[in-house]
Amino acid sequence: MKALVKRYPRRGIWFEEVPMPEVGVNDVLIKVTKAAICGTDMHMYKWDEWSQKHCTPPYIQGHEFVGRVVEVGAGVRNISVGERVTAEGHIVCGHCRNCRRGMAHVCENSLSVGIFGKDGAFAEYVSIPESNIVKLRDEIPDDFAAIMDPFGNATHTALAFPLLGEDVLITGAGLIGTMAAGICRFAGAKNIVVTDLNPLRLDIAKKMGATRCVDGSKGETVQQAMDELGIHGFDVGLEMSGAPAAFNDMIAHMYKGSNIAQLGILPSNTQVNWSDIIFNALTIKGITGRRMWETWYQMEQMLLGGLDLSPVITHRFKFDDFQKGFDVMVSGQCGKVLLEW
């Protein structure tokens, strides 16, 4: 089969002919219809410091996808050939303390599809354990199904704290930040302020439901937005940027006793005035992955309830034109990029 392989420990990704994946007794073989390029794929494409630490080529990249089941292992009981599915990308052990107390998203022994430990979905076919398969309702289109993995990150982050009637600050208008704006609007937030340096992505955030976008490239500030909207301090902060300046700006504009959900990966040398956190009684909650399986249920219900993700999808390419997809991702002049077979 054809696949996009991280063949060498350097910048790039390679389109190759590779063997079909093995289908174990509890596995499901899926013919991939569409896959999406994610921020993690770009880390690996660029072969940055994070990738060098966590990834060991060669392996097939890709963990955001939708497809049809074409084969099931002898032990599979609840999935049938022909069903349209996607999958949770974290393959967990089911036996560690976290798995057994309902926190499988922080399993001690997890593998990550298309990142480490398991070949991914930038391929014509992918093999996934039945326990990770998510069946899809007919009402959920393929484009949305292909990005349910990052939609789950956005959902997990946005719903970390109650939103109804609250003023929300989102730092970072990447895919997850813009989807989080839509979730906050869907969940009844009062004001949603989104900050970034990229006008195109801020425009997507506006389409997704942001009340006010703050374009730092034009010298706009969070305080200006607060003054316009009559906000004295934000009740909920969703930090999606991984930028120290944005993180500190968020801390400076939170209401006393408020909450921050931290998904953006900050540099190890990030400095913060801890007194602002301590004396303002701020709560900072680290977010990783999706809660298995409550986040998936919440995603499905929001999509069935009318939440529209179409503004975040800006480009579609055939897999043969994968380089165009990665190039536009590098440029930053895009939302979500889909690759189609």
N, C-alpha and C positions, 0 to 999 in steps of 0.2 A: 504494500500500500504506500501511498504518498504521505509524507509528514514533514512538519517543520521541526528540525532537530537542533538543539543546542549542542553542536558537535565539539566545539573547541572552547577552552577557557579564555576567550577574547571577545571583543565586540562583534556582534552579528548573530545570524540564525541561518540555518541551511535547509533548503528544500530537497528531500532525498526520498529514495525508495528504501523502505525498511520492512522487516518481517511483520506479519499480522500479529496483534497481541494475543497472548495466551488467554484462554477462558477457563478459569478454575471452577471447581465444583459449586461455589457460591457466587460466581461472577456473572455479569450481564455484558454482552457485547453490543455496542451501540454504533450504528452508522451515523457519523456526525453530519448534521445539516448546516449548522452555523456555529461559529465560535467567535469570541470577542478578545481583543487585545487589552490586557489590563496593565495597571501601573507596575505590578510585580514582573510581568513579562518584559516591560521596558527596562527595569533594573537588570534583568538577566541579559537582555539584548545589548545593553551598554556595558555589561560586565563590570559593574561598579563594586564598591567595597562590600556592600551587603551581599551581593551575589557571590563574590569570591569567598565569603565566609560561610555561606549556607548551601551552595549548590555545587554539584560534582558532575560535570559533563562526562559522557554524552547522555542525553535524555530528550524525550519529546516534550516540548513546552505546551502550555494551554490548559486552563481549568474552568473557563467560562464557555458553556456550549449548550446546544440542544440537538437532539437526534432521535432516531427510531431504533428500537431493539430488534436485532436480527438473529440473536442466539442467546440462550440461557444455559447456565451450568446445571448439572444433574440435581444439585441441592436447592436450586432456586424455586420458591413456592408462590411468590406474590407478584411476579413480573412475567408478562407474556410477550412473545414475539409480536412485533407490530406496534407496540405501545410507544407513544411519544413521551420522552423523558428528558430530564436534566439530572444533575447530581450535586450533592455536597462534596466539596473538594478535600475535606479533611477526613482521612481514613483513620479511625480511632480503634484502640485496643478493646474497649468494652469492659476492662477488668481493673484498671487502676482506680485509685480513690476518687479522682474527679469524674471519671466515666460513671462510676457507681453512685455518685451523688448528684447526677443530673448536670454536670459541667463538662460534657465531652468535648466542647470546643477548646478546652485547655487540657486535653488528654496528655498524660506524661509521655506517651509513646506514639504520637500521631505521625502519619505520613501525609504529604501534600501532593495531590495530583498535579503533574506538570511542573513541580518545583523541586521537591526532593522525595525520593523513595518510590515514586510511581509515575510511569510515563503518562503524558497528558493527552489533551483533546485537540491539539493542532495537527490532526491526522484524519484520514478517512474513517478510521475506526478507533474506538477506545474501549477498554475493558475496565469495568467498575464493579466493586462488590455490591450485591443486591441491597445490603443494609444502607448504602449511600444513595440509592436511586430515588428520585423524586418524580412521581407521575404528574403529568400536566393536564389540567382541565382544558377543554377545547376553546374556552373563552380567552385563554392567555396566548397571544400570538408568539410566533417563533422569535421575533426580534426581542421581545421582553424576556422570554424564557432563556435566551442565550446570555442575558446579563443578570440573572437572578442571584448569582454568587456575589457580585459587588452590591447589588440591590440589598442583599442580606447584610453586608457590612454597614450600609447606610441605615438600614432598619434597626439593627442592633445598637448602633450609636445613637440615632435620633430618639429611640424609645427607651433609652437607658433611664430617663427621668420623665415625670409627667409633663405634658406639653400644653394641655388645655388652658387657654387664656394667658399663656406665658409669653414673655419677650425673649426671643432666641437670637443668639449671635453665632453664625457659622463662619469660621475662618478657613478659606480654601474652597474654590469653586471648581474643583476637578469633578470627575464623574460622580464620586460618592458624595461630595458636598452638595452638588446640584440636585441629586436624587433626595438627599436629606431635606433640602428645602421643600420639595414636594411632599415628603412624608410629614414634615412639621405642619404644613398647610392642611393636609388631610386630617391630621390629628387635632386640629383646633388651636394652634398657636396664634397669639394675637399679632405680634410683629415678628418678622423674620428678616434679619439683616445679614447679608452675605458679603464677605470681603475677599478680594483677590487683586492680582495685577494684570489679569488677562480679560480684556473687554468682551471677547467672544464668549468665554465661559461665564462671565457675569450675565451676559444676555440670556444664556441658557438658564441660569439660576432664576432670572426674572420670569421666564416662561414657565418655570416649574413652581412658581408661587412666592418667590421672595418679595417682601414688602419694599425693601430698599437695598440696592447694591452699592457697595463702596469700592471704587476703583482707585487703588493706591497709586497706580501709574499716573493718575491725573492729580495727585495730591489730595484726594478726598480722604476724610477721616471718619472713624467710627463715632467720634464725639459729634460731628456735624449731623450724622444720621440720627443720633440719639436726640439731639436738640430739635430736629425737624419733627420727630415722632413723639416727643414728650416722654422719652424713656429715661429713668433715673439710674438704671443699672439693669443688666440682663439677668434673667432668672435661670436660663439654661445656656450653656456654651457648648458648641460642637466643634472641636478643634480637628480639622481635616488636613491642614496645610503641611504640617511637619516643619514649619518655619519658626525659628525662635522669636523673631520680631512679632509675628502674628500671635503666637502663644502669649507673650508678655502683654501685647495690646489687649488681648481677651481678658487676662487677669485684671488689668487696670480698669476694665469697664463692667465687671460683674457686680451684681447687687450683693450686699452682705448676706451670707448664709446660702448662697446659690450653688449651682452644680455645673461641673464641666465634664463632658465625656471626651476622652482623648483617644482618637484613632490615628492621627498623624504621627509619623515616626520622627521624633526630634533628634538632632545630632547629639552625640554623647557629651559634647562640651557646652550644651545649652545652659545658660545662666538665668536664674530667676530670683526675684526678691521674695524669699520665703515668708517674710513678715506680712506681705500683702495677702498671701494665702492663709496664714495662720490667724492673723487678727481680723480678717474679714470672714473667717469660718467657711472657706470655700472647700467643697468636696470635688476631688478630681478622680474620675474612674477610668482606668485603662480599658480599652475595648480591643478585642481581637476576634476575627472570624464572625461566625453566626451561632447563636444558641441553638443547639440541636435537641429538639426540633421546633421549638416554639417560634423562633424567628421565621422559619419557613412557613409556618401556619399564618403568621402575621402578614408576610409578603403576599401570599396567595389571596388572603381576604382583602387586602388593599387593592390588588389588581382587579379582583372580581368586583370590588366596590367602585371602580372607576378611576383609580389613580393612573394617570397617563404618563408613561416614561418616554414617549416618542421624541420630545425635545432634546433628550440627552444623546440620541443616536444621530450622528452627523455624516458618517461615511460608511460605505459598503464596498468591499472589493472581493473579487474571486481569489481563492487561495493561490492561484498562479501569480497573482499580482500582490502577494503578501508584502513585498518590499515597499510598495506605495503606502500600505497601511502603517508600516513601522515608520516610514519617513514622515507621514503627517502627524503621527504621535510624537515624534521627536520635535517637530516644529511647534507643538502646543496649540496649533490652530484647528482644534477639533474638539468634539465631545467624545462619544463612544465610537470605536471603529469595529465593524463586524467583518469577518472573513467568511465567505460562503463557498461551499462545494458546488 
